Structures are given as C-alpha cells and as structure tokens.
Amino acid sequence: EKRVKIAVQPEASEIFWNFPSYSEIVREGDELVGYILVGSLRALGRHVARYGGMVRVLEPAEAKEAVRQFANAALLRSAGDED
C-alpha cells in the first residue's frame, strides 16, 4: 500500500471513508487534509475524478502522476466519443 496525501473540499470528505486513513484529518483553510492508504495508484485516478475537482493529490509525486494520466486518458476517450 502507498501512503497518499490529499486535500479535499468538505463536500468530498467521504473519500476519506473509502480508504484506510493513515493520519488525522486536519482543516487547512477551506480544505481537509490527510493521508490515505491506497492499494493501487492506477485506481486512485478513478476515485479522485469522481469528485470533479474537489480532491487534490498533494504527494507523493507518483500518485499525482497517476491521477494526471487517468485524467488525460479520460479526456482523450471523451474527445473520441464526439467524432
């Protein structure tokens, strides 16, 4: 399992319930920040995308990259559907 730090809008706080928590969840400004344990970084993108921009992956870099790749692939699939 990988430890991933995320920041979420309060409306998306349920993401913390979808994964084992690794730390206390703290409020930082308008967001809730904490660590979750993720079994597969490839699957993380699907979970993050589900919240439509209300979840940000802060670290590690490979988790951020996995989410970015998922988003790019989803955009390419979406653009292909319009043809």
PDB file of N, CA, C and O in Angstrom, chain B, residues numbered from 101:
ATOM      1  N   GLU B 101       0.836  -1.189   0.000  1.00  0.00           N
ATOM      2  CA  GLU B 101       0.000   0.000   0.000  1.00  0.00           C
ATOM      3  C   GLU B 101       0.875   1.245   0.000  1.00  0.00           C
ATOM      4  O   GLU B 101       1.971   1.267   0.560  1.00  0.00           O
ATOM      5  N   LYS B 102       0.348   2.282  -0.652  1.00  0.00           N
ATOM      6  CA  LYS B 102       1.035   3.565  -0.747  1.00  0.00           C
ATOM      7  C   LYS B 102       0.329   4.586   0.126  1.00  0.00           C
ATOM      8  O   LYS B 102      -0.900   4.627   0.176  1.00  0.00           O
ATOM      9  N   ARG B 103       1.099   5.402   0.806  1.00  0.00           N
ATOM     10  CA  ARG B 103       0.555   6.495   1.593  1.00  0.00           C
ATOM     11  C   ARG B 103       0.440   7.714   0.685  1.00  0.00           C
ATOM     12  O   ARG B 103       1.426   8.130   0.077  1.00  0.00           O
ATOM     13  N   VAL B 104      -0.770   8.295   0.590  1.00  0.00           N
ATOM     14  CA  VAL B 104      -1.038   9.412  -0.310  1.00  0.00           C
ATOM     15  C   VAL B 104      -1.652  10.546   0.489  1.00  0.00           C
ATOM     16  O   VAL B 104      -2.614  10.348   1.231  1.00  0.00           O
ATOM     17  N   LYS B 105      -1.090  11.735   0.330  1.00  0.00           N
ATOM     18  CA  LYS B 105      -1.630  12.922   0.998  1.00  0.00           C
ATOM     19  C   LYS B 105      -2.604  13.612   0.055  1.00  0.00           C
ATOM     20  O   LYS B 105      -2.274  13.906  -1.094  1.00  0.00           O
ATOM     21  N   ILE B 106      -3.809  13.866   0.556  1.00  0.00           N
ATOM     22  CA  ILE B 106      -4.826  14.529  -0.257  1.00  0.00           C
ATOM     23  C   ILE B 106      -5.392  15.729   0.488  1.00  0.00           C
ATOM     24  O   ILE B 106      -5.376  15.787   1.717  1.00  0.00           O
ATOM     25  N   ALA B 107      -5.890  16.680  -0.284  1.00  0.00           N
ATOM     26  CA  ALA B 107      -6.623  17.832   0.237  1.00  0.00           C
ATOM     27  C   ALA B 107      -7.982  17.816  -0.443  1.00  0.00           C
ATOM     28  O   ALA B 107      -8.069  17.684  -1.663  1.00  0.00           O
ATOM     29  N   VAL B 108      -9.042  17.951   0.344  1.00  0.00           N
ATOM     30  CA  VAL B 108     -10.384  17.840  -0.226  1.00  0.00           C
ATOM     31  C   VAL B 108     -11.274  18.975   0.263  1.00  0.00           C
ATOM     32  O   VAL B 108     -11.107  19.492   1.368  1.00  0.00           O
ATOM     33  N   GLN B 109     -12.216  19.345  -0.581  1.00  0.00           N
ATOM     34  CA  GLN B 109     -13.269  20.257  -0.162  1.00  0.00           C
ATOM     35  C   GLN B 109     -14.177  19.485   0.799  1.00  0.00           C
ATOM     36  O   GLN B 109     -14.325  18.272   0.653  1.00  0.00           O
ATOM     37  N   PRO B 110     -14.781  20.152   1.769  1.00  0.00           N
ATOM     38  CA  PRO B 110     -15.632  19.442   2.727  1.00  0.00           C
ATOM     39  C   PRO B 110     -16.710  18.577   2.075  1.00  0.00           C
ATOM     40  O   PRO B 110     -17.061  17.525   2.608  1.00  0.00           O
ATOM     41  N   GLU B 111     -17.235  19.006   0.933  1.00  0.00           N
ATOM     42  CA  GLU B 111     -18.270  18.241   0.241  1.00  0.00           C
ATOM     43  C   GLU B 111     -17.775  16.885  -0.247  1.00  0.00           C
ATOM     44  O   GLU B 111     -18.580  15.994  -0.519  1.00  0.00           O
ATOM     45  N   ALA B 112     -16.463  16.722  -0.359  1.00  0.00           N
ATOM     46  CA  ALA B 112     -15.881  15.470  -0.852  1.00  0.00           C
ATOM     47  C   ALA B 112     -15.205  14.681   0.267  1.00  0.00           C
ATOM     48  O   ALA B 112     -14.433  13.764  -0.011  1.00  0.00           O
ATOM     49  N   SER B 113     -15.479  15.019   1.512  1.00  0.00           N
ATOM     50  CA  SER B 113     -14.779  14.379   2.628  1.00  0.00           C
ATOM     51  C   SER B 113     -15.027  12.879   2.719  1.00  0.00           C
ATOM     52  O   SER B 113     -14.269  12.167   3.378  1.00  0.00           O
ATOM     53  N   GLU B 114     -16.070  12.396   2.073  1.00  0.00           N
ATOM     54  CA  GLU B 114     -16.335  10.950   2.122  1.00  0.00           C
ATOM     55  C   GLU B 114     -15.217  10.131   1.504  1.00  0.00           C
ATOM     56  O   GLU B 114     -15.132   8.929   1.759  1.00  0.00           O
ATOM     57  N   ILE B 115     -14.351  10.747   0.695  1.00  0.00           N
ATOM     58  CA  ILE B 115     -13.238   9.989   0.126  1.00  0.00           C
ATOM     59  C   ILE B 115     -12.360   9.420   1.238  1.00  0.00           C
ATOM     60  O   ILE B 115     -11.743   8.370   1.060  1.00  0.00           O
ATOM     61  N   PHE B 116     -12.297  10.097   2.378  1.00  0.00           N
ATOM     62  CA  PHE B 116     -11.510   9.582   3.497  1.00  0.00           C
ATOM     63  C   PHE B 116     -12.106   8.285   4.042  1.00  0.00           C
ATOM     64  O   PHE B 116     -11.390   7.484   4.642  1.00  0.00           O
ATOM     65  N   TRP B 117     -13.394   8.073   3.843  1.00  0.00           N
ATOM     66  CA  TRP B 117     -14.048   6.848   4.316  1.00  0.00           C
ATOM     67  C   TRP B 117     -13.859   5.695   3.339  1.00  0.00           C
ATOM     68  O   TRP B 117     -14.039   4.533   3.704  1.00  0.00           O
ATOM     69  N   ASN B 118     -13.494   6.012   2.094  1.00  0.00           N
ATOM     70  CA  ASN B 118     -13.326   4.988   1.065  1.00  0.00           C
ATOM     71  C   ASN B 118     -11.970   4.291   1.128  1.00  0.00           C
ATOM     72  O   ASN B 118     -11.764   3.261   0.485  1.00  0.00           O
ATOM     73  N   PHE B 119     -11.066   4.844   1.890  1.00  0.00           N
ATOM     74  CA  PHE B 119      -9.716   4.291   2.018  1.00  0.00           C
ATOM     75  C   PHE B 119      -9.349   4.238   3.492  1.00  0.00           C
ATOM     76  O   PHE B 119      -9.862   5.024   4.288  1.00  0.00           O
ATOM     77  N   PRO B 120      -8.458   3.310   3.864  1.00  0.00           N
ATOM     78  CA  PRO B 120      -7.973   3.343   5.248  1.00  0.00           C
ATOM     79  C   PRO B 120      -7.227   4.653   5.489  1.00  0.00           C
ATOM     80  O   PRO B 120      -6.392   5.048   4.674  1.00  0.00           O
ATOM     81  N   SER B 121      -7.515   5.320   6.584  1.00  0.00           N
ATOM     82  CA  SER B 121      -6.833   6.567   6.925  1.00  0.00           C
ATOM     83  C   SER B 121      -5.485   6.260   7.545  1.00  0.00           C
ATOM     84  O   SER B 121      -5.327   5.290   8.285  1.00  0.00           O
ATOM     85  N   TYR B 122      -4.534   7.092   7.234  1.00  0.00           N
ATOM     86  CA  TYR B 122      -3.197   6.914   7.760  1.00  0.00           C
ATOM     87  C   TYR B 122      -2.861   7.995   8.790  1.00  0.00           C
ATOM     88  O   TYR B 122      -1.857   7.896   9.496  1.00  0.00           O
ATOM     89  N   SER B 123      -3.705   9.022   8.871  1.00  0.00           N
ATOM     90  CA  SER B 123      -3.412  10.134   9.764  1.00  0.00           C
ATOM     91  C   SER B 123      -4.710  10.806  10.185  1.00  0.00           C
ATOM     92  O   SER B 123      -5.793  10.491   9.694  1.00  0.00           O
ATOM     93  N   GLU B 124      -4.560  11.731  11.102  1.00  0.00           N
ATOM     94  CA  GLU B 124      -5.678  12.592  11.453  1.00  0.00           C
ATOM     95  C   GLU B 124      -6.001  13.460  10.243  1.00  0.00           C
ATOM     96  O   GLU B 124      -5.115  13.807   9.462  1.00  0.00           O
ATOM     97  N   ILE B 125      -7.238  13.796  10.099  1.00  0.00           N
ATOM     98  CA  ILE B 125      -7.660  14.712   9.043  1.00  0.00           C
ATOM     99  C   ILE B 125      -7.729  16.093   9.681  1.00  0.00           C
ATOM    100  O   ILE B 125      -8.406  16.285  10.691  1.00  0.00           O
ATOM    101  N   VAL B 126      -7.027  17.050   9.089  1.00  0.00           N
ATOM    102  CA  VAL B 126      -6.971  18.394   9.651  1.00  0.00           C
ATOM    103  C   VAL B 126      -7.521  19.403   8.650  1.00  0.00           C
ATOM    104  O   VAL B 126      -7.447  19.207   7.437  1.00  0.00           O
ATOM    105  N   ARG B 127      -8.066  20.468   9.180  1.00  0.00           N
ATOM    106  CA  ARG B 127      -8.556  21.553   8.333  1.00  0.00           C
ATOM    107  C   ARG B 127      -7.400  22.502   8.062  1.00  0.00           C
ATOM    108  O   ARG B 127      -6.719  22.959   8.981  1.00  0.00           O
ATOM    109  N   GLU B 128      -7.193  22.788   6.785  1.00  0.00           N
ATOM    110  CA  GLU B 128      -6.211  23.774   6.357  1.00  0.00           C
ATOM    111  C   GLU B 128      -6.934  24.740   5.432  1.00  0.00           C
ATOM    112  O   GLU B 128      -7.167  24.432   4.263  1.00  0.00           O
ATOM    113  N   GLY B 129      -7.283  25.891   5.946  1.00  0.00           N
ATOM    114  CA  GLY B 129      -8.067  26.848   5.172  1.00  0.00           C
ATOM    115  C   GLY B 129      -9.440  26.274   4.899  1.00  0.00           C
ATOM    116  O   GLY B 129     -10.150  25.885   5.826  1.00  0.00           O
ATOM    117  N   ASP B 130      -9.818  26.219   3.638  1.00  0.00           N
ATOM    118  CA  ASP B 130     -11.127  25.696   3.236  1.00  0.00           C
ATOM    119  C   ASP B 130     -11.113  24.202   2.955  1.00  0.00           C
ATOM    120  O   ASP B 130     -12.140  23.643   2.570  1.00  0.00           O
ATOM    121  N   GLU B 131      -9.972  23.541   3.137  1.00  0.00           N
ATOM    122  CA  GLU B 131      -9.848  22.129   2.779  1.00  0.00           C
ATOM    123  C   GLU B 131      -9.572  21.261   4.002  1.00  0.00           C
ATOM    124  O   GLU B 131      -9.127  21.735   5.047  1.00  0.00           O
ATOM    125  N   LEU B 132      -9.854  19.975   3.828  1.00  0.00           N
ATOM    126  CA  LEU B 132      -9.483  18.955   4.799  1.00  0.00           C
ATOM    127  C   LEU B 132      -8.294  18.212   4.217  1.00  0.00           C
ATOM    128  O   LEU B 132      -8.312  17.833   3.046  1.00  0.00           O
ATOM    129  N   VAL B 133      -7.263  18.000   5.020  1.00  0.00           N
ATOM    130  CA  VAL B 133      -6.024  17.396   4.531  1.00  0.00           C
ATOM    131  C   VAL B 133      -5.683  16.196   5.403  1.00  0.00           C
ATOM    132  O   VAL B 133      -5.772  16.251   6.630  1.00  0.00           O
ATOM    133  N   GLY B 134      -5.291  15.119   4.747  1.00  0.00           N
ATOM    134  CA  GLY B 134      -4.882  13.926   5.472  1.00  0.00           C
ATOM    135  C   GLY B 134      -4.263  12.918   4.534  1.00  0.00           C
ATOM    136  O   GLY B 134      -4.210  13.118   3.320  1.00  0.00           O
ATOM    137  N   TYR B 135      -3.798  11.833   5.115  1.00  0.00           N
ATOM    138  CA  TYR B 135      -3.185  10.749   4.349  1.00  0.00           C
ATOM    139  C   TYR B 135      -4.145   9.569   4.290  1.00  0.00           C
ATOM    140  O   TYR B 135      -4.836   9.257   5.260  1.00  0.00           O
ATOM    141  N   ILE B 136      -4.172   8.926   3.139  1.00  0.00           N
ATOM    142  CA  ILE B 136      -4.928   7.690   2.962  1.00  0.00           C
ATOM    143  C   ILE B 136      -3.958   6.613   2.490  1.00  0.00           C
ATOM    144  O   ILE B 136      -2.891   6.917   1.957  1.00  0.00           O
ATOM    145  N   LEU B 137      -4.332   5.372   2.689  1.00  0.00           N
ATOM    146  CA  LEU B 137      -3.556   4.251   2.167  1.00  0.00           C
ATOM    147  C   LEU B 137      -4.249   3.723   0.922  1.00  0.00           C
ATOM    148  O   LEU B 137      -5.440   3.412   0.943  1.00  0.00           O
ATOM    149  N   VAL B 138      -3.493   3.627  -0.158  1.00  0.00           N
ATOM    150  CA  VAL B 138      -4.034   3.236  -1.457  1.00  0.00           C
ATOM    151  C   VAL B 138      -3.338   1.967  -1.920  1.00  0.00           C
ATOM    152  O   VAL B 138      -2.109   1.893  -1.940  1.00  0.00           O
ATOM    153  N   GLY B 139      -4.127   0.972  -2.290  1.00  0.00           N
ATOM    154  CA  GLY B 139      -3.562  -0.285  -2.771  1.00  0.00           C
ATOM    155  C   GLY B 139      -3.008  -0.181  -4.173  1.00  0.00           C
ATOM    156  O   GLY B 139      -2.011  -0.827  -4.496  1.00  0.00           O
ATOM    157  N   SER B 140      -3.642   0.629  -5.017  1.00  0.00           N
ATOM    158  CA  SER B 140      -3.233   0.752  -6.415  1.00  0.00           C
ATOM    159  C   SER B 140      -3.309   2.213  -6.837  1.00  0.00           C
ATOM    160  O   SER B 140      -4.378   2.824  -6.813  1.00  0.00           O
ATOM    161  N   LEU B 141      -2.167   2.762  -7.222  1.00  0.00           N
ATOM    162  CA  LEU B 141      -2.178   4.146  -7.704  1.00  0.00           C
ATOM    163  C   LEU B 141      -2.964   4.270  -9.002  1.00  0.00           C
ATOM    164  O   LEU B 141      -3.559   5.314  -9.269  1.00  0.00           O
ATOM    165  N   ARG B 142      -2.972   3.217  -9.807  1.00  0.00           N
ATOM    166  CA  ARG B 142      -3.748   3.265 -11.060  1.00  0.00           C
ATOM    167  C   ARG B 142      -5.222   3.488 -10.783  1.00  0.00           C
ATOM    168  O   ARG B 142      -5.892   4.185 -11.545  1.00  0.00           O
ATOM    169  N   ALA B 143      -5.737   2.915  -9.719  1.00  0.00           N
ATOM    170  CA  ALA B 143      -7.155   3.062  -9.385  1.00  0.00           C
ATOM    171  C   ALA B 143      -7.454   4.403  -8.713  1.00  0.00           C
ATOM    172  O   ALA B 143      -8.609   4.827  -8.678  1.00  0.00           O
ATOM    173  N   LEU B 144      -6.448   5.063  -8.189  1.00  0.00           N
ATOM    174  CA  LEU B 144      -6.661   6.321  -7.479  1.00  0.00           C
ATOM    175  C   LEU B 144      -7.297   7.378  -8.377  1.00  0.00           C
ATOM    176  O   LEU B 144      -8.164   8.128  -7.929  1.00  0.00           O
ATOM    177  N   GLY B 145      -6.880   7.444  -9.629  1.00  0.00           N
ATOM    178  CA  GLY B 145      -7.421   8.446 -10.550  1.00  0.00           C
ATOM    179  C   GLY B 145      -8.925   8.374 -10.680  1.00  0.00           C
ATOM    180  O   GLY B 145      -9.598   9.404 -10.725  1.00  0.00           O
ATOM    181  N   ARG B 146      -9.450   7.182 -10.739  1.00  0.00           N
ATOM    182  CA  ARG B 146     -10.902   6.994 -10.854  1.00  0.00           C
ATOM    183  C   ARG B 146     -11.608   7.559  -9.627  1.00  0.00           C
ATOM    184  O   ARG B 146     -12.647   8.208  -9.746  1.00  0.00           O
ATOM    185  N   HIS B 147     -11.049   7.314  -8.464  1.00  0.00           N
ATOM    186  CA  HIS B 147     -11.661   7.808  -7.228  1.00  0.00           C
ATOM    187  C   HIS B 147     -11.594   9.329  -7.141  1.00  0.00           C
ATOM    188  O   HIS B 147     -12.569   9.973  -6.753  1.00  0.00           O
ATOM    189  N   VAL B 148     -10.454   9.902  -7.500  1.00  0.00           N
ATOM    190  CA  VAL B 148     -10.286  11.353  -7.437  1.00  0.00           C
ATOM    191  C   VAL B 148     -11.192  12.038  -8.465  1.00  0.00           C
ATOM    192  O   VAL B 148     -11.834  13.040  -8.150  1.00  0.00           O
ATOM    193  N   ALA B 149     -11.248  11.514  -9.672  1.00  0.00           N
ATOM    194  CA  ALA B 149     -12.052  12.127 -10.730  1.00  0.00           C
ATOM    195  C   ALA B 149     -13.535  12.150 -10.377  1.00  0.00           C
ATOM    196  O   ALA B 149     -14.270  13.040 -10.803  1.00  0.00           O
ATOM    197  N   ARG B 150     -13.954  11.190  -9.616  1.00  0.00           N
ATOM    198  CA  ARG B 150     -15.357  11.093  -9.225  1.00  0.00           C
ATOM    199  C   ARG B 150     -15.856  12.349  -8.496  1.00  0.00           C
ATOM    200  O   ARG B 150     -17.054  12.631  -8.490  1.00  0.00           O
ATOM    201  N   TYR B 151     -14.936  13.098  -7.885  1.00  0.00           N
ATOM    202  CA  TYR B 151     -15.306  14.269  -7.101  1.00  0.00           C
ATOM    203  C   TYR B 151     -15.168  15.582  -7.871  1.00  0.00           C
ATOM    204  O   TYR B 151     -15.263  16.659  -7.283  1.00  0.00           O
ATOM    205  N   GLY B 152     -14.948  15.498  -9.155  1.00  0.00           N
ATOM    206  CA  GLY B 152     -14.990  16.667 -10.024  1.00  0.00           C
ATOM    207  C   GLY B 152     -14.201  17.879  -9.560  1.00  0.00           C
ATOM    208  O   GLY B 152     -14.740  18.984  -9.500  1.00  0.00           O
ATOM    209  N   GLY B 153     -12.935  17.683  -9.231  1.00  0.00           N
ATOM    210  CA  GLY B 153     -12.077  18.801  -8.865  1.00  0.00           C
ATOM    211  C   GLY B 153     -12.091  19.158  -7.383  1.00  0.00           C
ATOM    212  O   GLY B 153     -11.404  20.096  -6.977  1.00  0.00           O
ATOM    213  N   MET B 154     -12.840  18.449  -6.583  1.00  0.00           N
ATOM    214  CA  MET B 154     -12.896  18.752  -5.148  1.00  0.00           C
ATOM    215  C   MET B 154     -11.839  17.998  -4.346  1.00  0.00           C
ATOM    216  O   MET B 154     -11.751  18.169  -3.130  1.00  0.00           O
ATOM    217  N   VAL B 155     -11.035  17.163  -5.013  1.00  0.00           N
ATOM    218  CA  VAL B 155      -9.965  16.406  -4.350  1.00  0.00           C
ATOM    219  C   VAL B 155      -8.659  16.686  -5.092  1.00  0.00           C
ATOM    220  O   VAL B 155      -8.590  16.593  -6.317  1.00  0.00           O
ATOM    221  N   ARG B 156      -7.631  17.030  -4.327  1.00  0.00           N
ATOM    222  CA  ARG B 156      -6.299  17.237  -4.902  1.00  0.00           C
ATOM    223  C   ARG B 156      -5.328  16.262  -4.254  1.00  0.00           C
ATOM    224  O   ARG B 156      -5.334  16.081  -3.037  1.00  0.00           O
ATOM    225  N   VAL B 157      -4.497  15.638  -5.077  1.00  0.00           N
ATOM    226  CA  VAL B 157      -3.434  14.770  -4.562  1.00  0.00           C
ATOM    227  C   VAL B 157      -2.208  15.652  -4.366  1.00  0.00           C
ATOM    228  O   VAL B 157      -1.753  16.316  -5.298  1.00  0.00           O
ATOM    229  N   LEU B 158      -1.682  15.653  -3.152  1.00  0.00           N
ATOM    230  CA  LEU B 158      -0.543  16.505  -2.828  1.00  0.00           C
ATOM    231  C   LEU B 158       0.789  15.777  -2.907  1.00  0.00           C
ATOM    232  O   LEU B 158       1.793  16.355  -3.324  1.00  0.00           O
ATOM    233  N   GLU B 159       0.802  14.526  -2.512  1.00  0.00           N
ATOM    234  CA  GLU B 159       2.033  13.726  -2.558  1.00  0.00           C
ATOM    235  C   GLU B 159       1.679  12.267  -2.377  1.00  0.00           C
ATOM    236  O   GLU B 159       0.620  11.961  -1.830  1.00  0.00           O
ATOM    237  N   PRO B 160       2.519  11.370  -2.812  1.00  0.00           N
ATOM    238  CA  PRO B 160       3.808  11.536  -3.468  1.00  0.00           C
ATOM    239  C   PRO B 160       3.637  11.878  -4.950  1.00  0.00           C
ATOM    240  O   PRO B 160       2.537  11.834  -5.501  1.00  0.00           O
ATOM    241  N   ALA B 161       4.749  12.215  -5.563  1.00  0.00           N
ATOM    242  CA  ALA B 161       4.738  12.618  -6.973  1.00  0.00           C
ATOM    243  C   ALA B 161       4.149  11.530  -7.871  1.00  0.00           C
ATOM    244  O   ALA B 161       3.440  11.843  -8.828  1.00  0.00           O
ATOM    245  N   GLU B 162       4.431  10.259  -7.580  1.00  0.00           N
ATOM    246  CA  GLU B 162       3.918   9.184  -8.449  1.00  0.00           C
ATOM    247  C   GLU B 162       2.397   9.063  -8.349  1.00  0.00           C
ATOM    248  O   GLU B 162       1.754   8.625  -9.303  1.00  0.00           O
ATOM    249  N   ALA B 163       1.815   9.440  -7.219  1.00  0.00           N
ATOM    250  CA  ALA B 163       0.353   9.435  -7.093  1.00  0.00           C
ATOM    251  C   ALA B 163      -0.241  10.586  -7.905  1.00  0.00           C
ATOM    252  O   ALA B 163      -1.258  10.418  -8.579  1.00  0.00           O
ATOM    253  N   LYS B 164       0.390  11.738  -7.837  1.00  0.00           N
ATOM    254  CA  LYS B 164      -0.065  12.884  -8.643  1.00  0.00           C
ATOM    255  C   LYS B 164      -0.007  12.537 -10.129  1.00  0.00           C
ATOM    256  O   LYS B 164      -0.925  12.857 -10.885  1.00  0.00           O
ATOM    257  N   GLU B 165       1.067  11.885 -10.538  1.00  0.00           N
ATOM    258  CA  GLU B 165       1.245  11.499 -11.941  1.00  0.00           C
ATOM    259  C   GLU B 165       0.194  10.471 -12.365  1.00  0.00           C
ATOM    260  O   GLU B 165      -0.334  10.546 -13.475  1.00  0.00           O
ATOM    261  N   ALA B 166      -0.109   9.522 -11.493  1.00  0.00           N
ATOM    262  CA  ALA B 166      -1.123   8.511 -11.827  1.00  0.00           C
ATOM    263  C   ALA B 166      -2.484   9.157 -12.043  1.00  0.00           C
ATOM    264  O   ALA B 166      -3.216   8.770 -12.955  1.00  0.00           O
ATOM    265  N   VAL B 167      -2.824  10.125 -11.223  1.00  0.00           N
ATOM    266  CA  VAL B 167      -4.110  10.817 -11.370  1.00  0.00           C
ATOM    267  C   VAL B 167      -4.106  11.658 -12.647  1.00  0.00           C
ATOM    268  O   VAL B 167      -5.104  11.701 -13.367  1.00  0.00           O
ATOM    269  N   ARG B 168      -2.995  12.317 -12.924  1.00  0.00           N
ATOM    270  CA  ARG B 168      -2.885  13.119 -14.154  1.00  0.00           C
ATOM    271  C   ARG B 168      -3.049  12.233 -15.390  1.00  0.00           C
ATOM    272  O   ARG B 168      -3.752  12.601 -16.332  1.00  0.00           O
ATOM    273  N   GLN B 169      -2.400  11.068 -15.386  1.00  0.00           N
ATOM    274  CA  GLN B 169      -2.523  10.151 -16.520  1.00  0.00           C
ATOM    275  C   GLN B 169      -3.957   9.661 -16.685  1.00  0.00           C
ATOM    276  O   GLN B 169      -4.448   9.561 -17.809  1.00  0.00           O
ATOM    277  N   PHE B 170      -4.626   9.358 -15.593  1.00  0.00           N
ATOM    278  CA  PHE B 170      -6.018   8.933 -15.666  1.00  0.00           C
ATOM    279  C   PHE B 170      -6.879  10.031 -16.285  1.00  0.00           C
ATOM    280  O   PHE B 170      -7.698   9.767 -17.165  1.00  0.00           O
ATOM    281  N   ALA B 171      -6.685  11.269 -15.814  1.00  0.00           N
ATOM    282  CA  ALA B 171      -7.475  12.390 -16.326  1.00  0.00           C
ATOM    283  C   ALA B 171      -7.216  12.615 -17.816  1.00  0.00           C
ATOM    284  O   ALA B 171      -8.152  12.835 -18.585  1.00  0.00           O
ATOM    285  N   ASN B 172      -5.949  12.560 -18.220  1.00  0.00           N
ATOM    286  CA  ASN B 172      -5.626  12.742 -19.640  1.00  0.00           C
ATOM    287  C   ASN B 172      -6.256  11.647 -20.498  1.00  0.00           C
ATOM    288  O   ASN B 172      -6.801  11.933 -21.564  1.00  0.00           O
ATOM    289  N   ALA B 173      -6.186  10.408 -20.048  1.00  0.00           N
ATOM    290  CA  ALA B 173      -6.787   9.302 -20.799  1.00  0.00           C
ATOM    291  C   ALA B 173      -8.299   9.463 -20.891  1.00  0.00           C
ATOM    292  O   ALA B 173      -8.893   9.186 -21.933  1.00  0.00           O
ATOM    293  N   ALA B 174      -8.921   9.909 -19.805  1.00  0.00           N
ATOM    294  CA  ALA B 174     -10.378  10.115 -19.811  1.00  0.00           C
ATOM    295  C   ALA B 174     -10.752  11.225 -20.780  1.00  0.00           C
ATOM    296  O   ALA B 174     -11.749  11.111 -21.494  1.00  0.00           O
ATOM    297  N   LEU B 175      -9.968  12.295 -20.816  1.00  0.00           N
ATOM    298  CA  LEU B 175     -10.246  13.383 -21.763  1.00  0.00           C
ATOM    299  C   LEU B 175     -10.097  12.921 -23.199  1.00  0.00           C
ATOM    300  O   LEU B 175     -10.897  13.293 -24.057  1.00  0.00           O
ATOM    301  N   LEU B 176      -9.076  12.108 -23.471  1.00  0.00           N
ATOM    302  CA  LEU B 176      -8.885  11.590 -24.823  1.00  0.00           C
ATOM    303  C   LEU B 176     -10.040  10.678 -25.228  1.00  0.00           C
ATOM    304  O   LEU B 176     -10.517  10.737 -26.361  1.00  0.00           O
ATOM    305  N   ARG B 177     -10.492   9.825 -24.288  1.00  0.00           N
ATOM    306  CA  ARG B 177     -11.639   8.952 -24.587  1.00  0.00           C
ATOM    307  C   ARG B 177     -12.885   9.794 -24.850  1.00  0.00           C
ATOM    308  O   ARG B 177     -13.656   9.508 -25.765  1.00  0.00           O
ATOM    309  N   SER B 178     -13.070  10.822 -24.048  1.00  0.00           N
ATOM    310  CA  SER B 178     -14.235  11.704 -24.207  1.00  0.00           C
ATOM    311  C   SER B 178     -14.202  12.418 -25.550  1.00  0.00           C
ATOM    312  O   SER B 178     -15.228  12.524 -26.223  1.00  0.00           O
ATOM    313  N   ALA B 179     -13.045  12.902 -25.939  1.00  0.00           N
ATOM    314  CA  ALA B 179     -12.912  13.600 -27.224  1.00  0.00           C
ATOM    315  C   ALA B 179     -13.167  12.643 -28.388  1.00  0.00           C
ATOM    316  O   ALA B 179     -13.721  13.049 -29.410  1.00  0.00           O
ATOM    317  N   GLY B 180     -12.773  11.387 -28.243  1.00  0.00           N
ATOM    318  CA  GLY B 180     -13.002  10.382 -29.269  1.00  0.00           C
ATOM    319  C   GLY B 180     -14.447  10.038 -29.439  1.00  0.00           C
ATOM    320  O   GLY B 180     -14.865   9.648 -30.529  1.00  0.00           O
ATOM    321  N   ASP B 181     -15.237  10.172 -28.377  1.00  0.00           N
ATOM    322  CA  ASP B 181     -16.675   9.869 -28.449  1.00  0.00           C
ATOM    323  C   ASP B 181     -17.436  10.870 -29.290  1.00  0.00           C
ATOM    324  O   ASP B 181     -18.512  10.554 -29.796  1.00  0.00           O
ATOM    325  N   GLU B 182     -16.900  12.082 -29.455  1.00  0.00           N
ATOM    326  CA  GLU B 182     -17.602  13.114 -30.213  1.00  0.00           C
ATOM    327  C   GLU B 182     -17.443  12.960 -31.713  1.00  0.00           C
ATOM    328  O   GLU B 182     -18.218  13.537 -32.476  1.00  0.00           O
ATOM    329  N   ASP B 183     -16.460  12.198 -32.149  1.00  0.00           N
ATOM    330  CA  ASP B 183     -16.212  12.044 -33.596  1.00  0.00           C
ATOM    331  C   ASP B 183     -17.293  11.228 -34.262  1.00  0.00           C
ATOM    332  O   ASP B 183     -17.241  11.003 -35.471  1.00  0.00           O
TER     333      ASP B 183
END
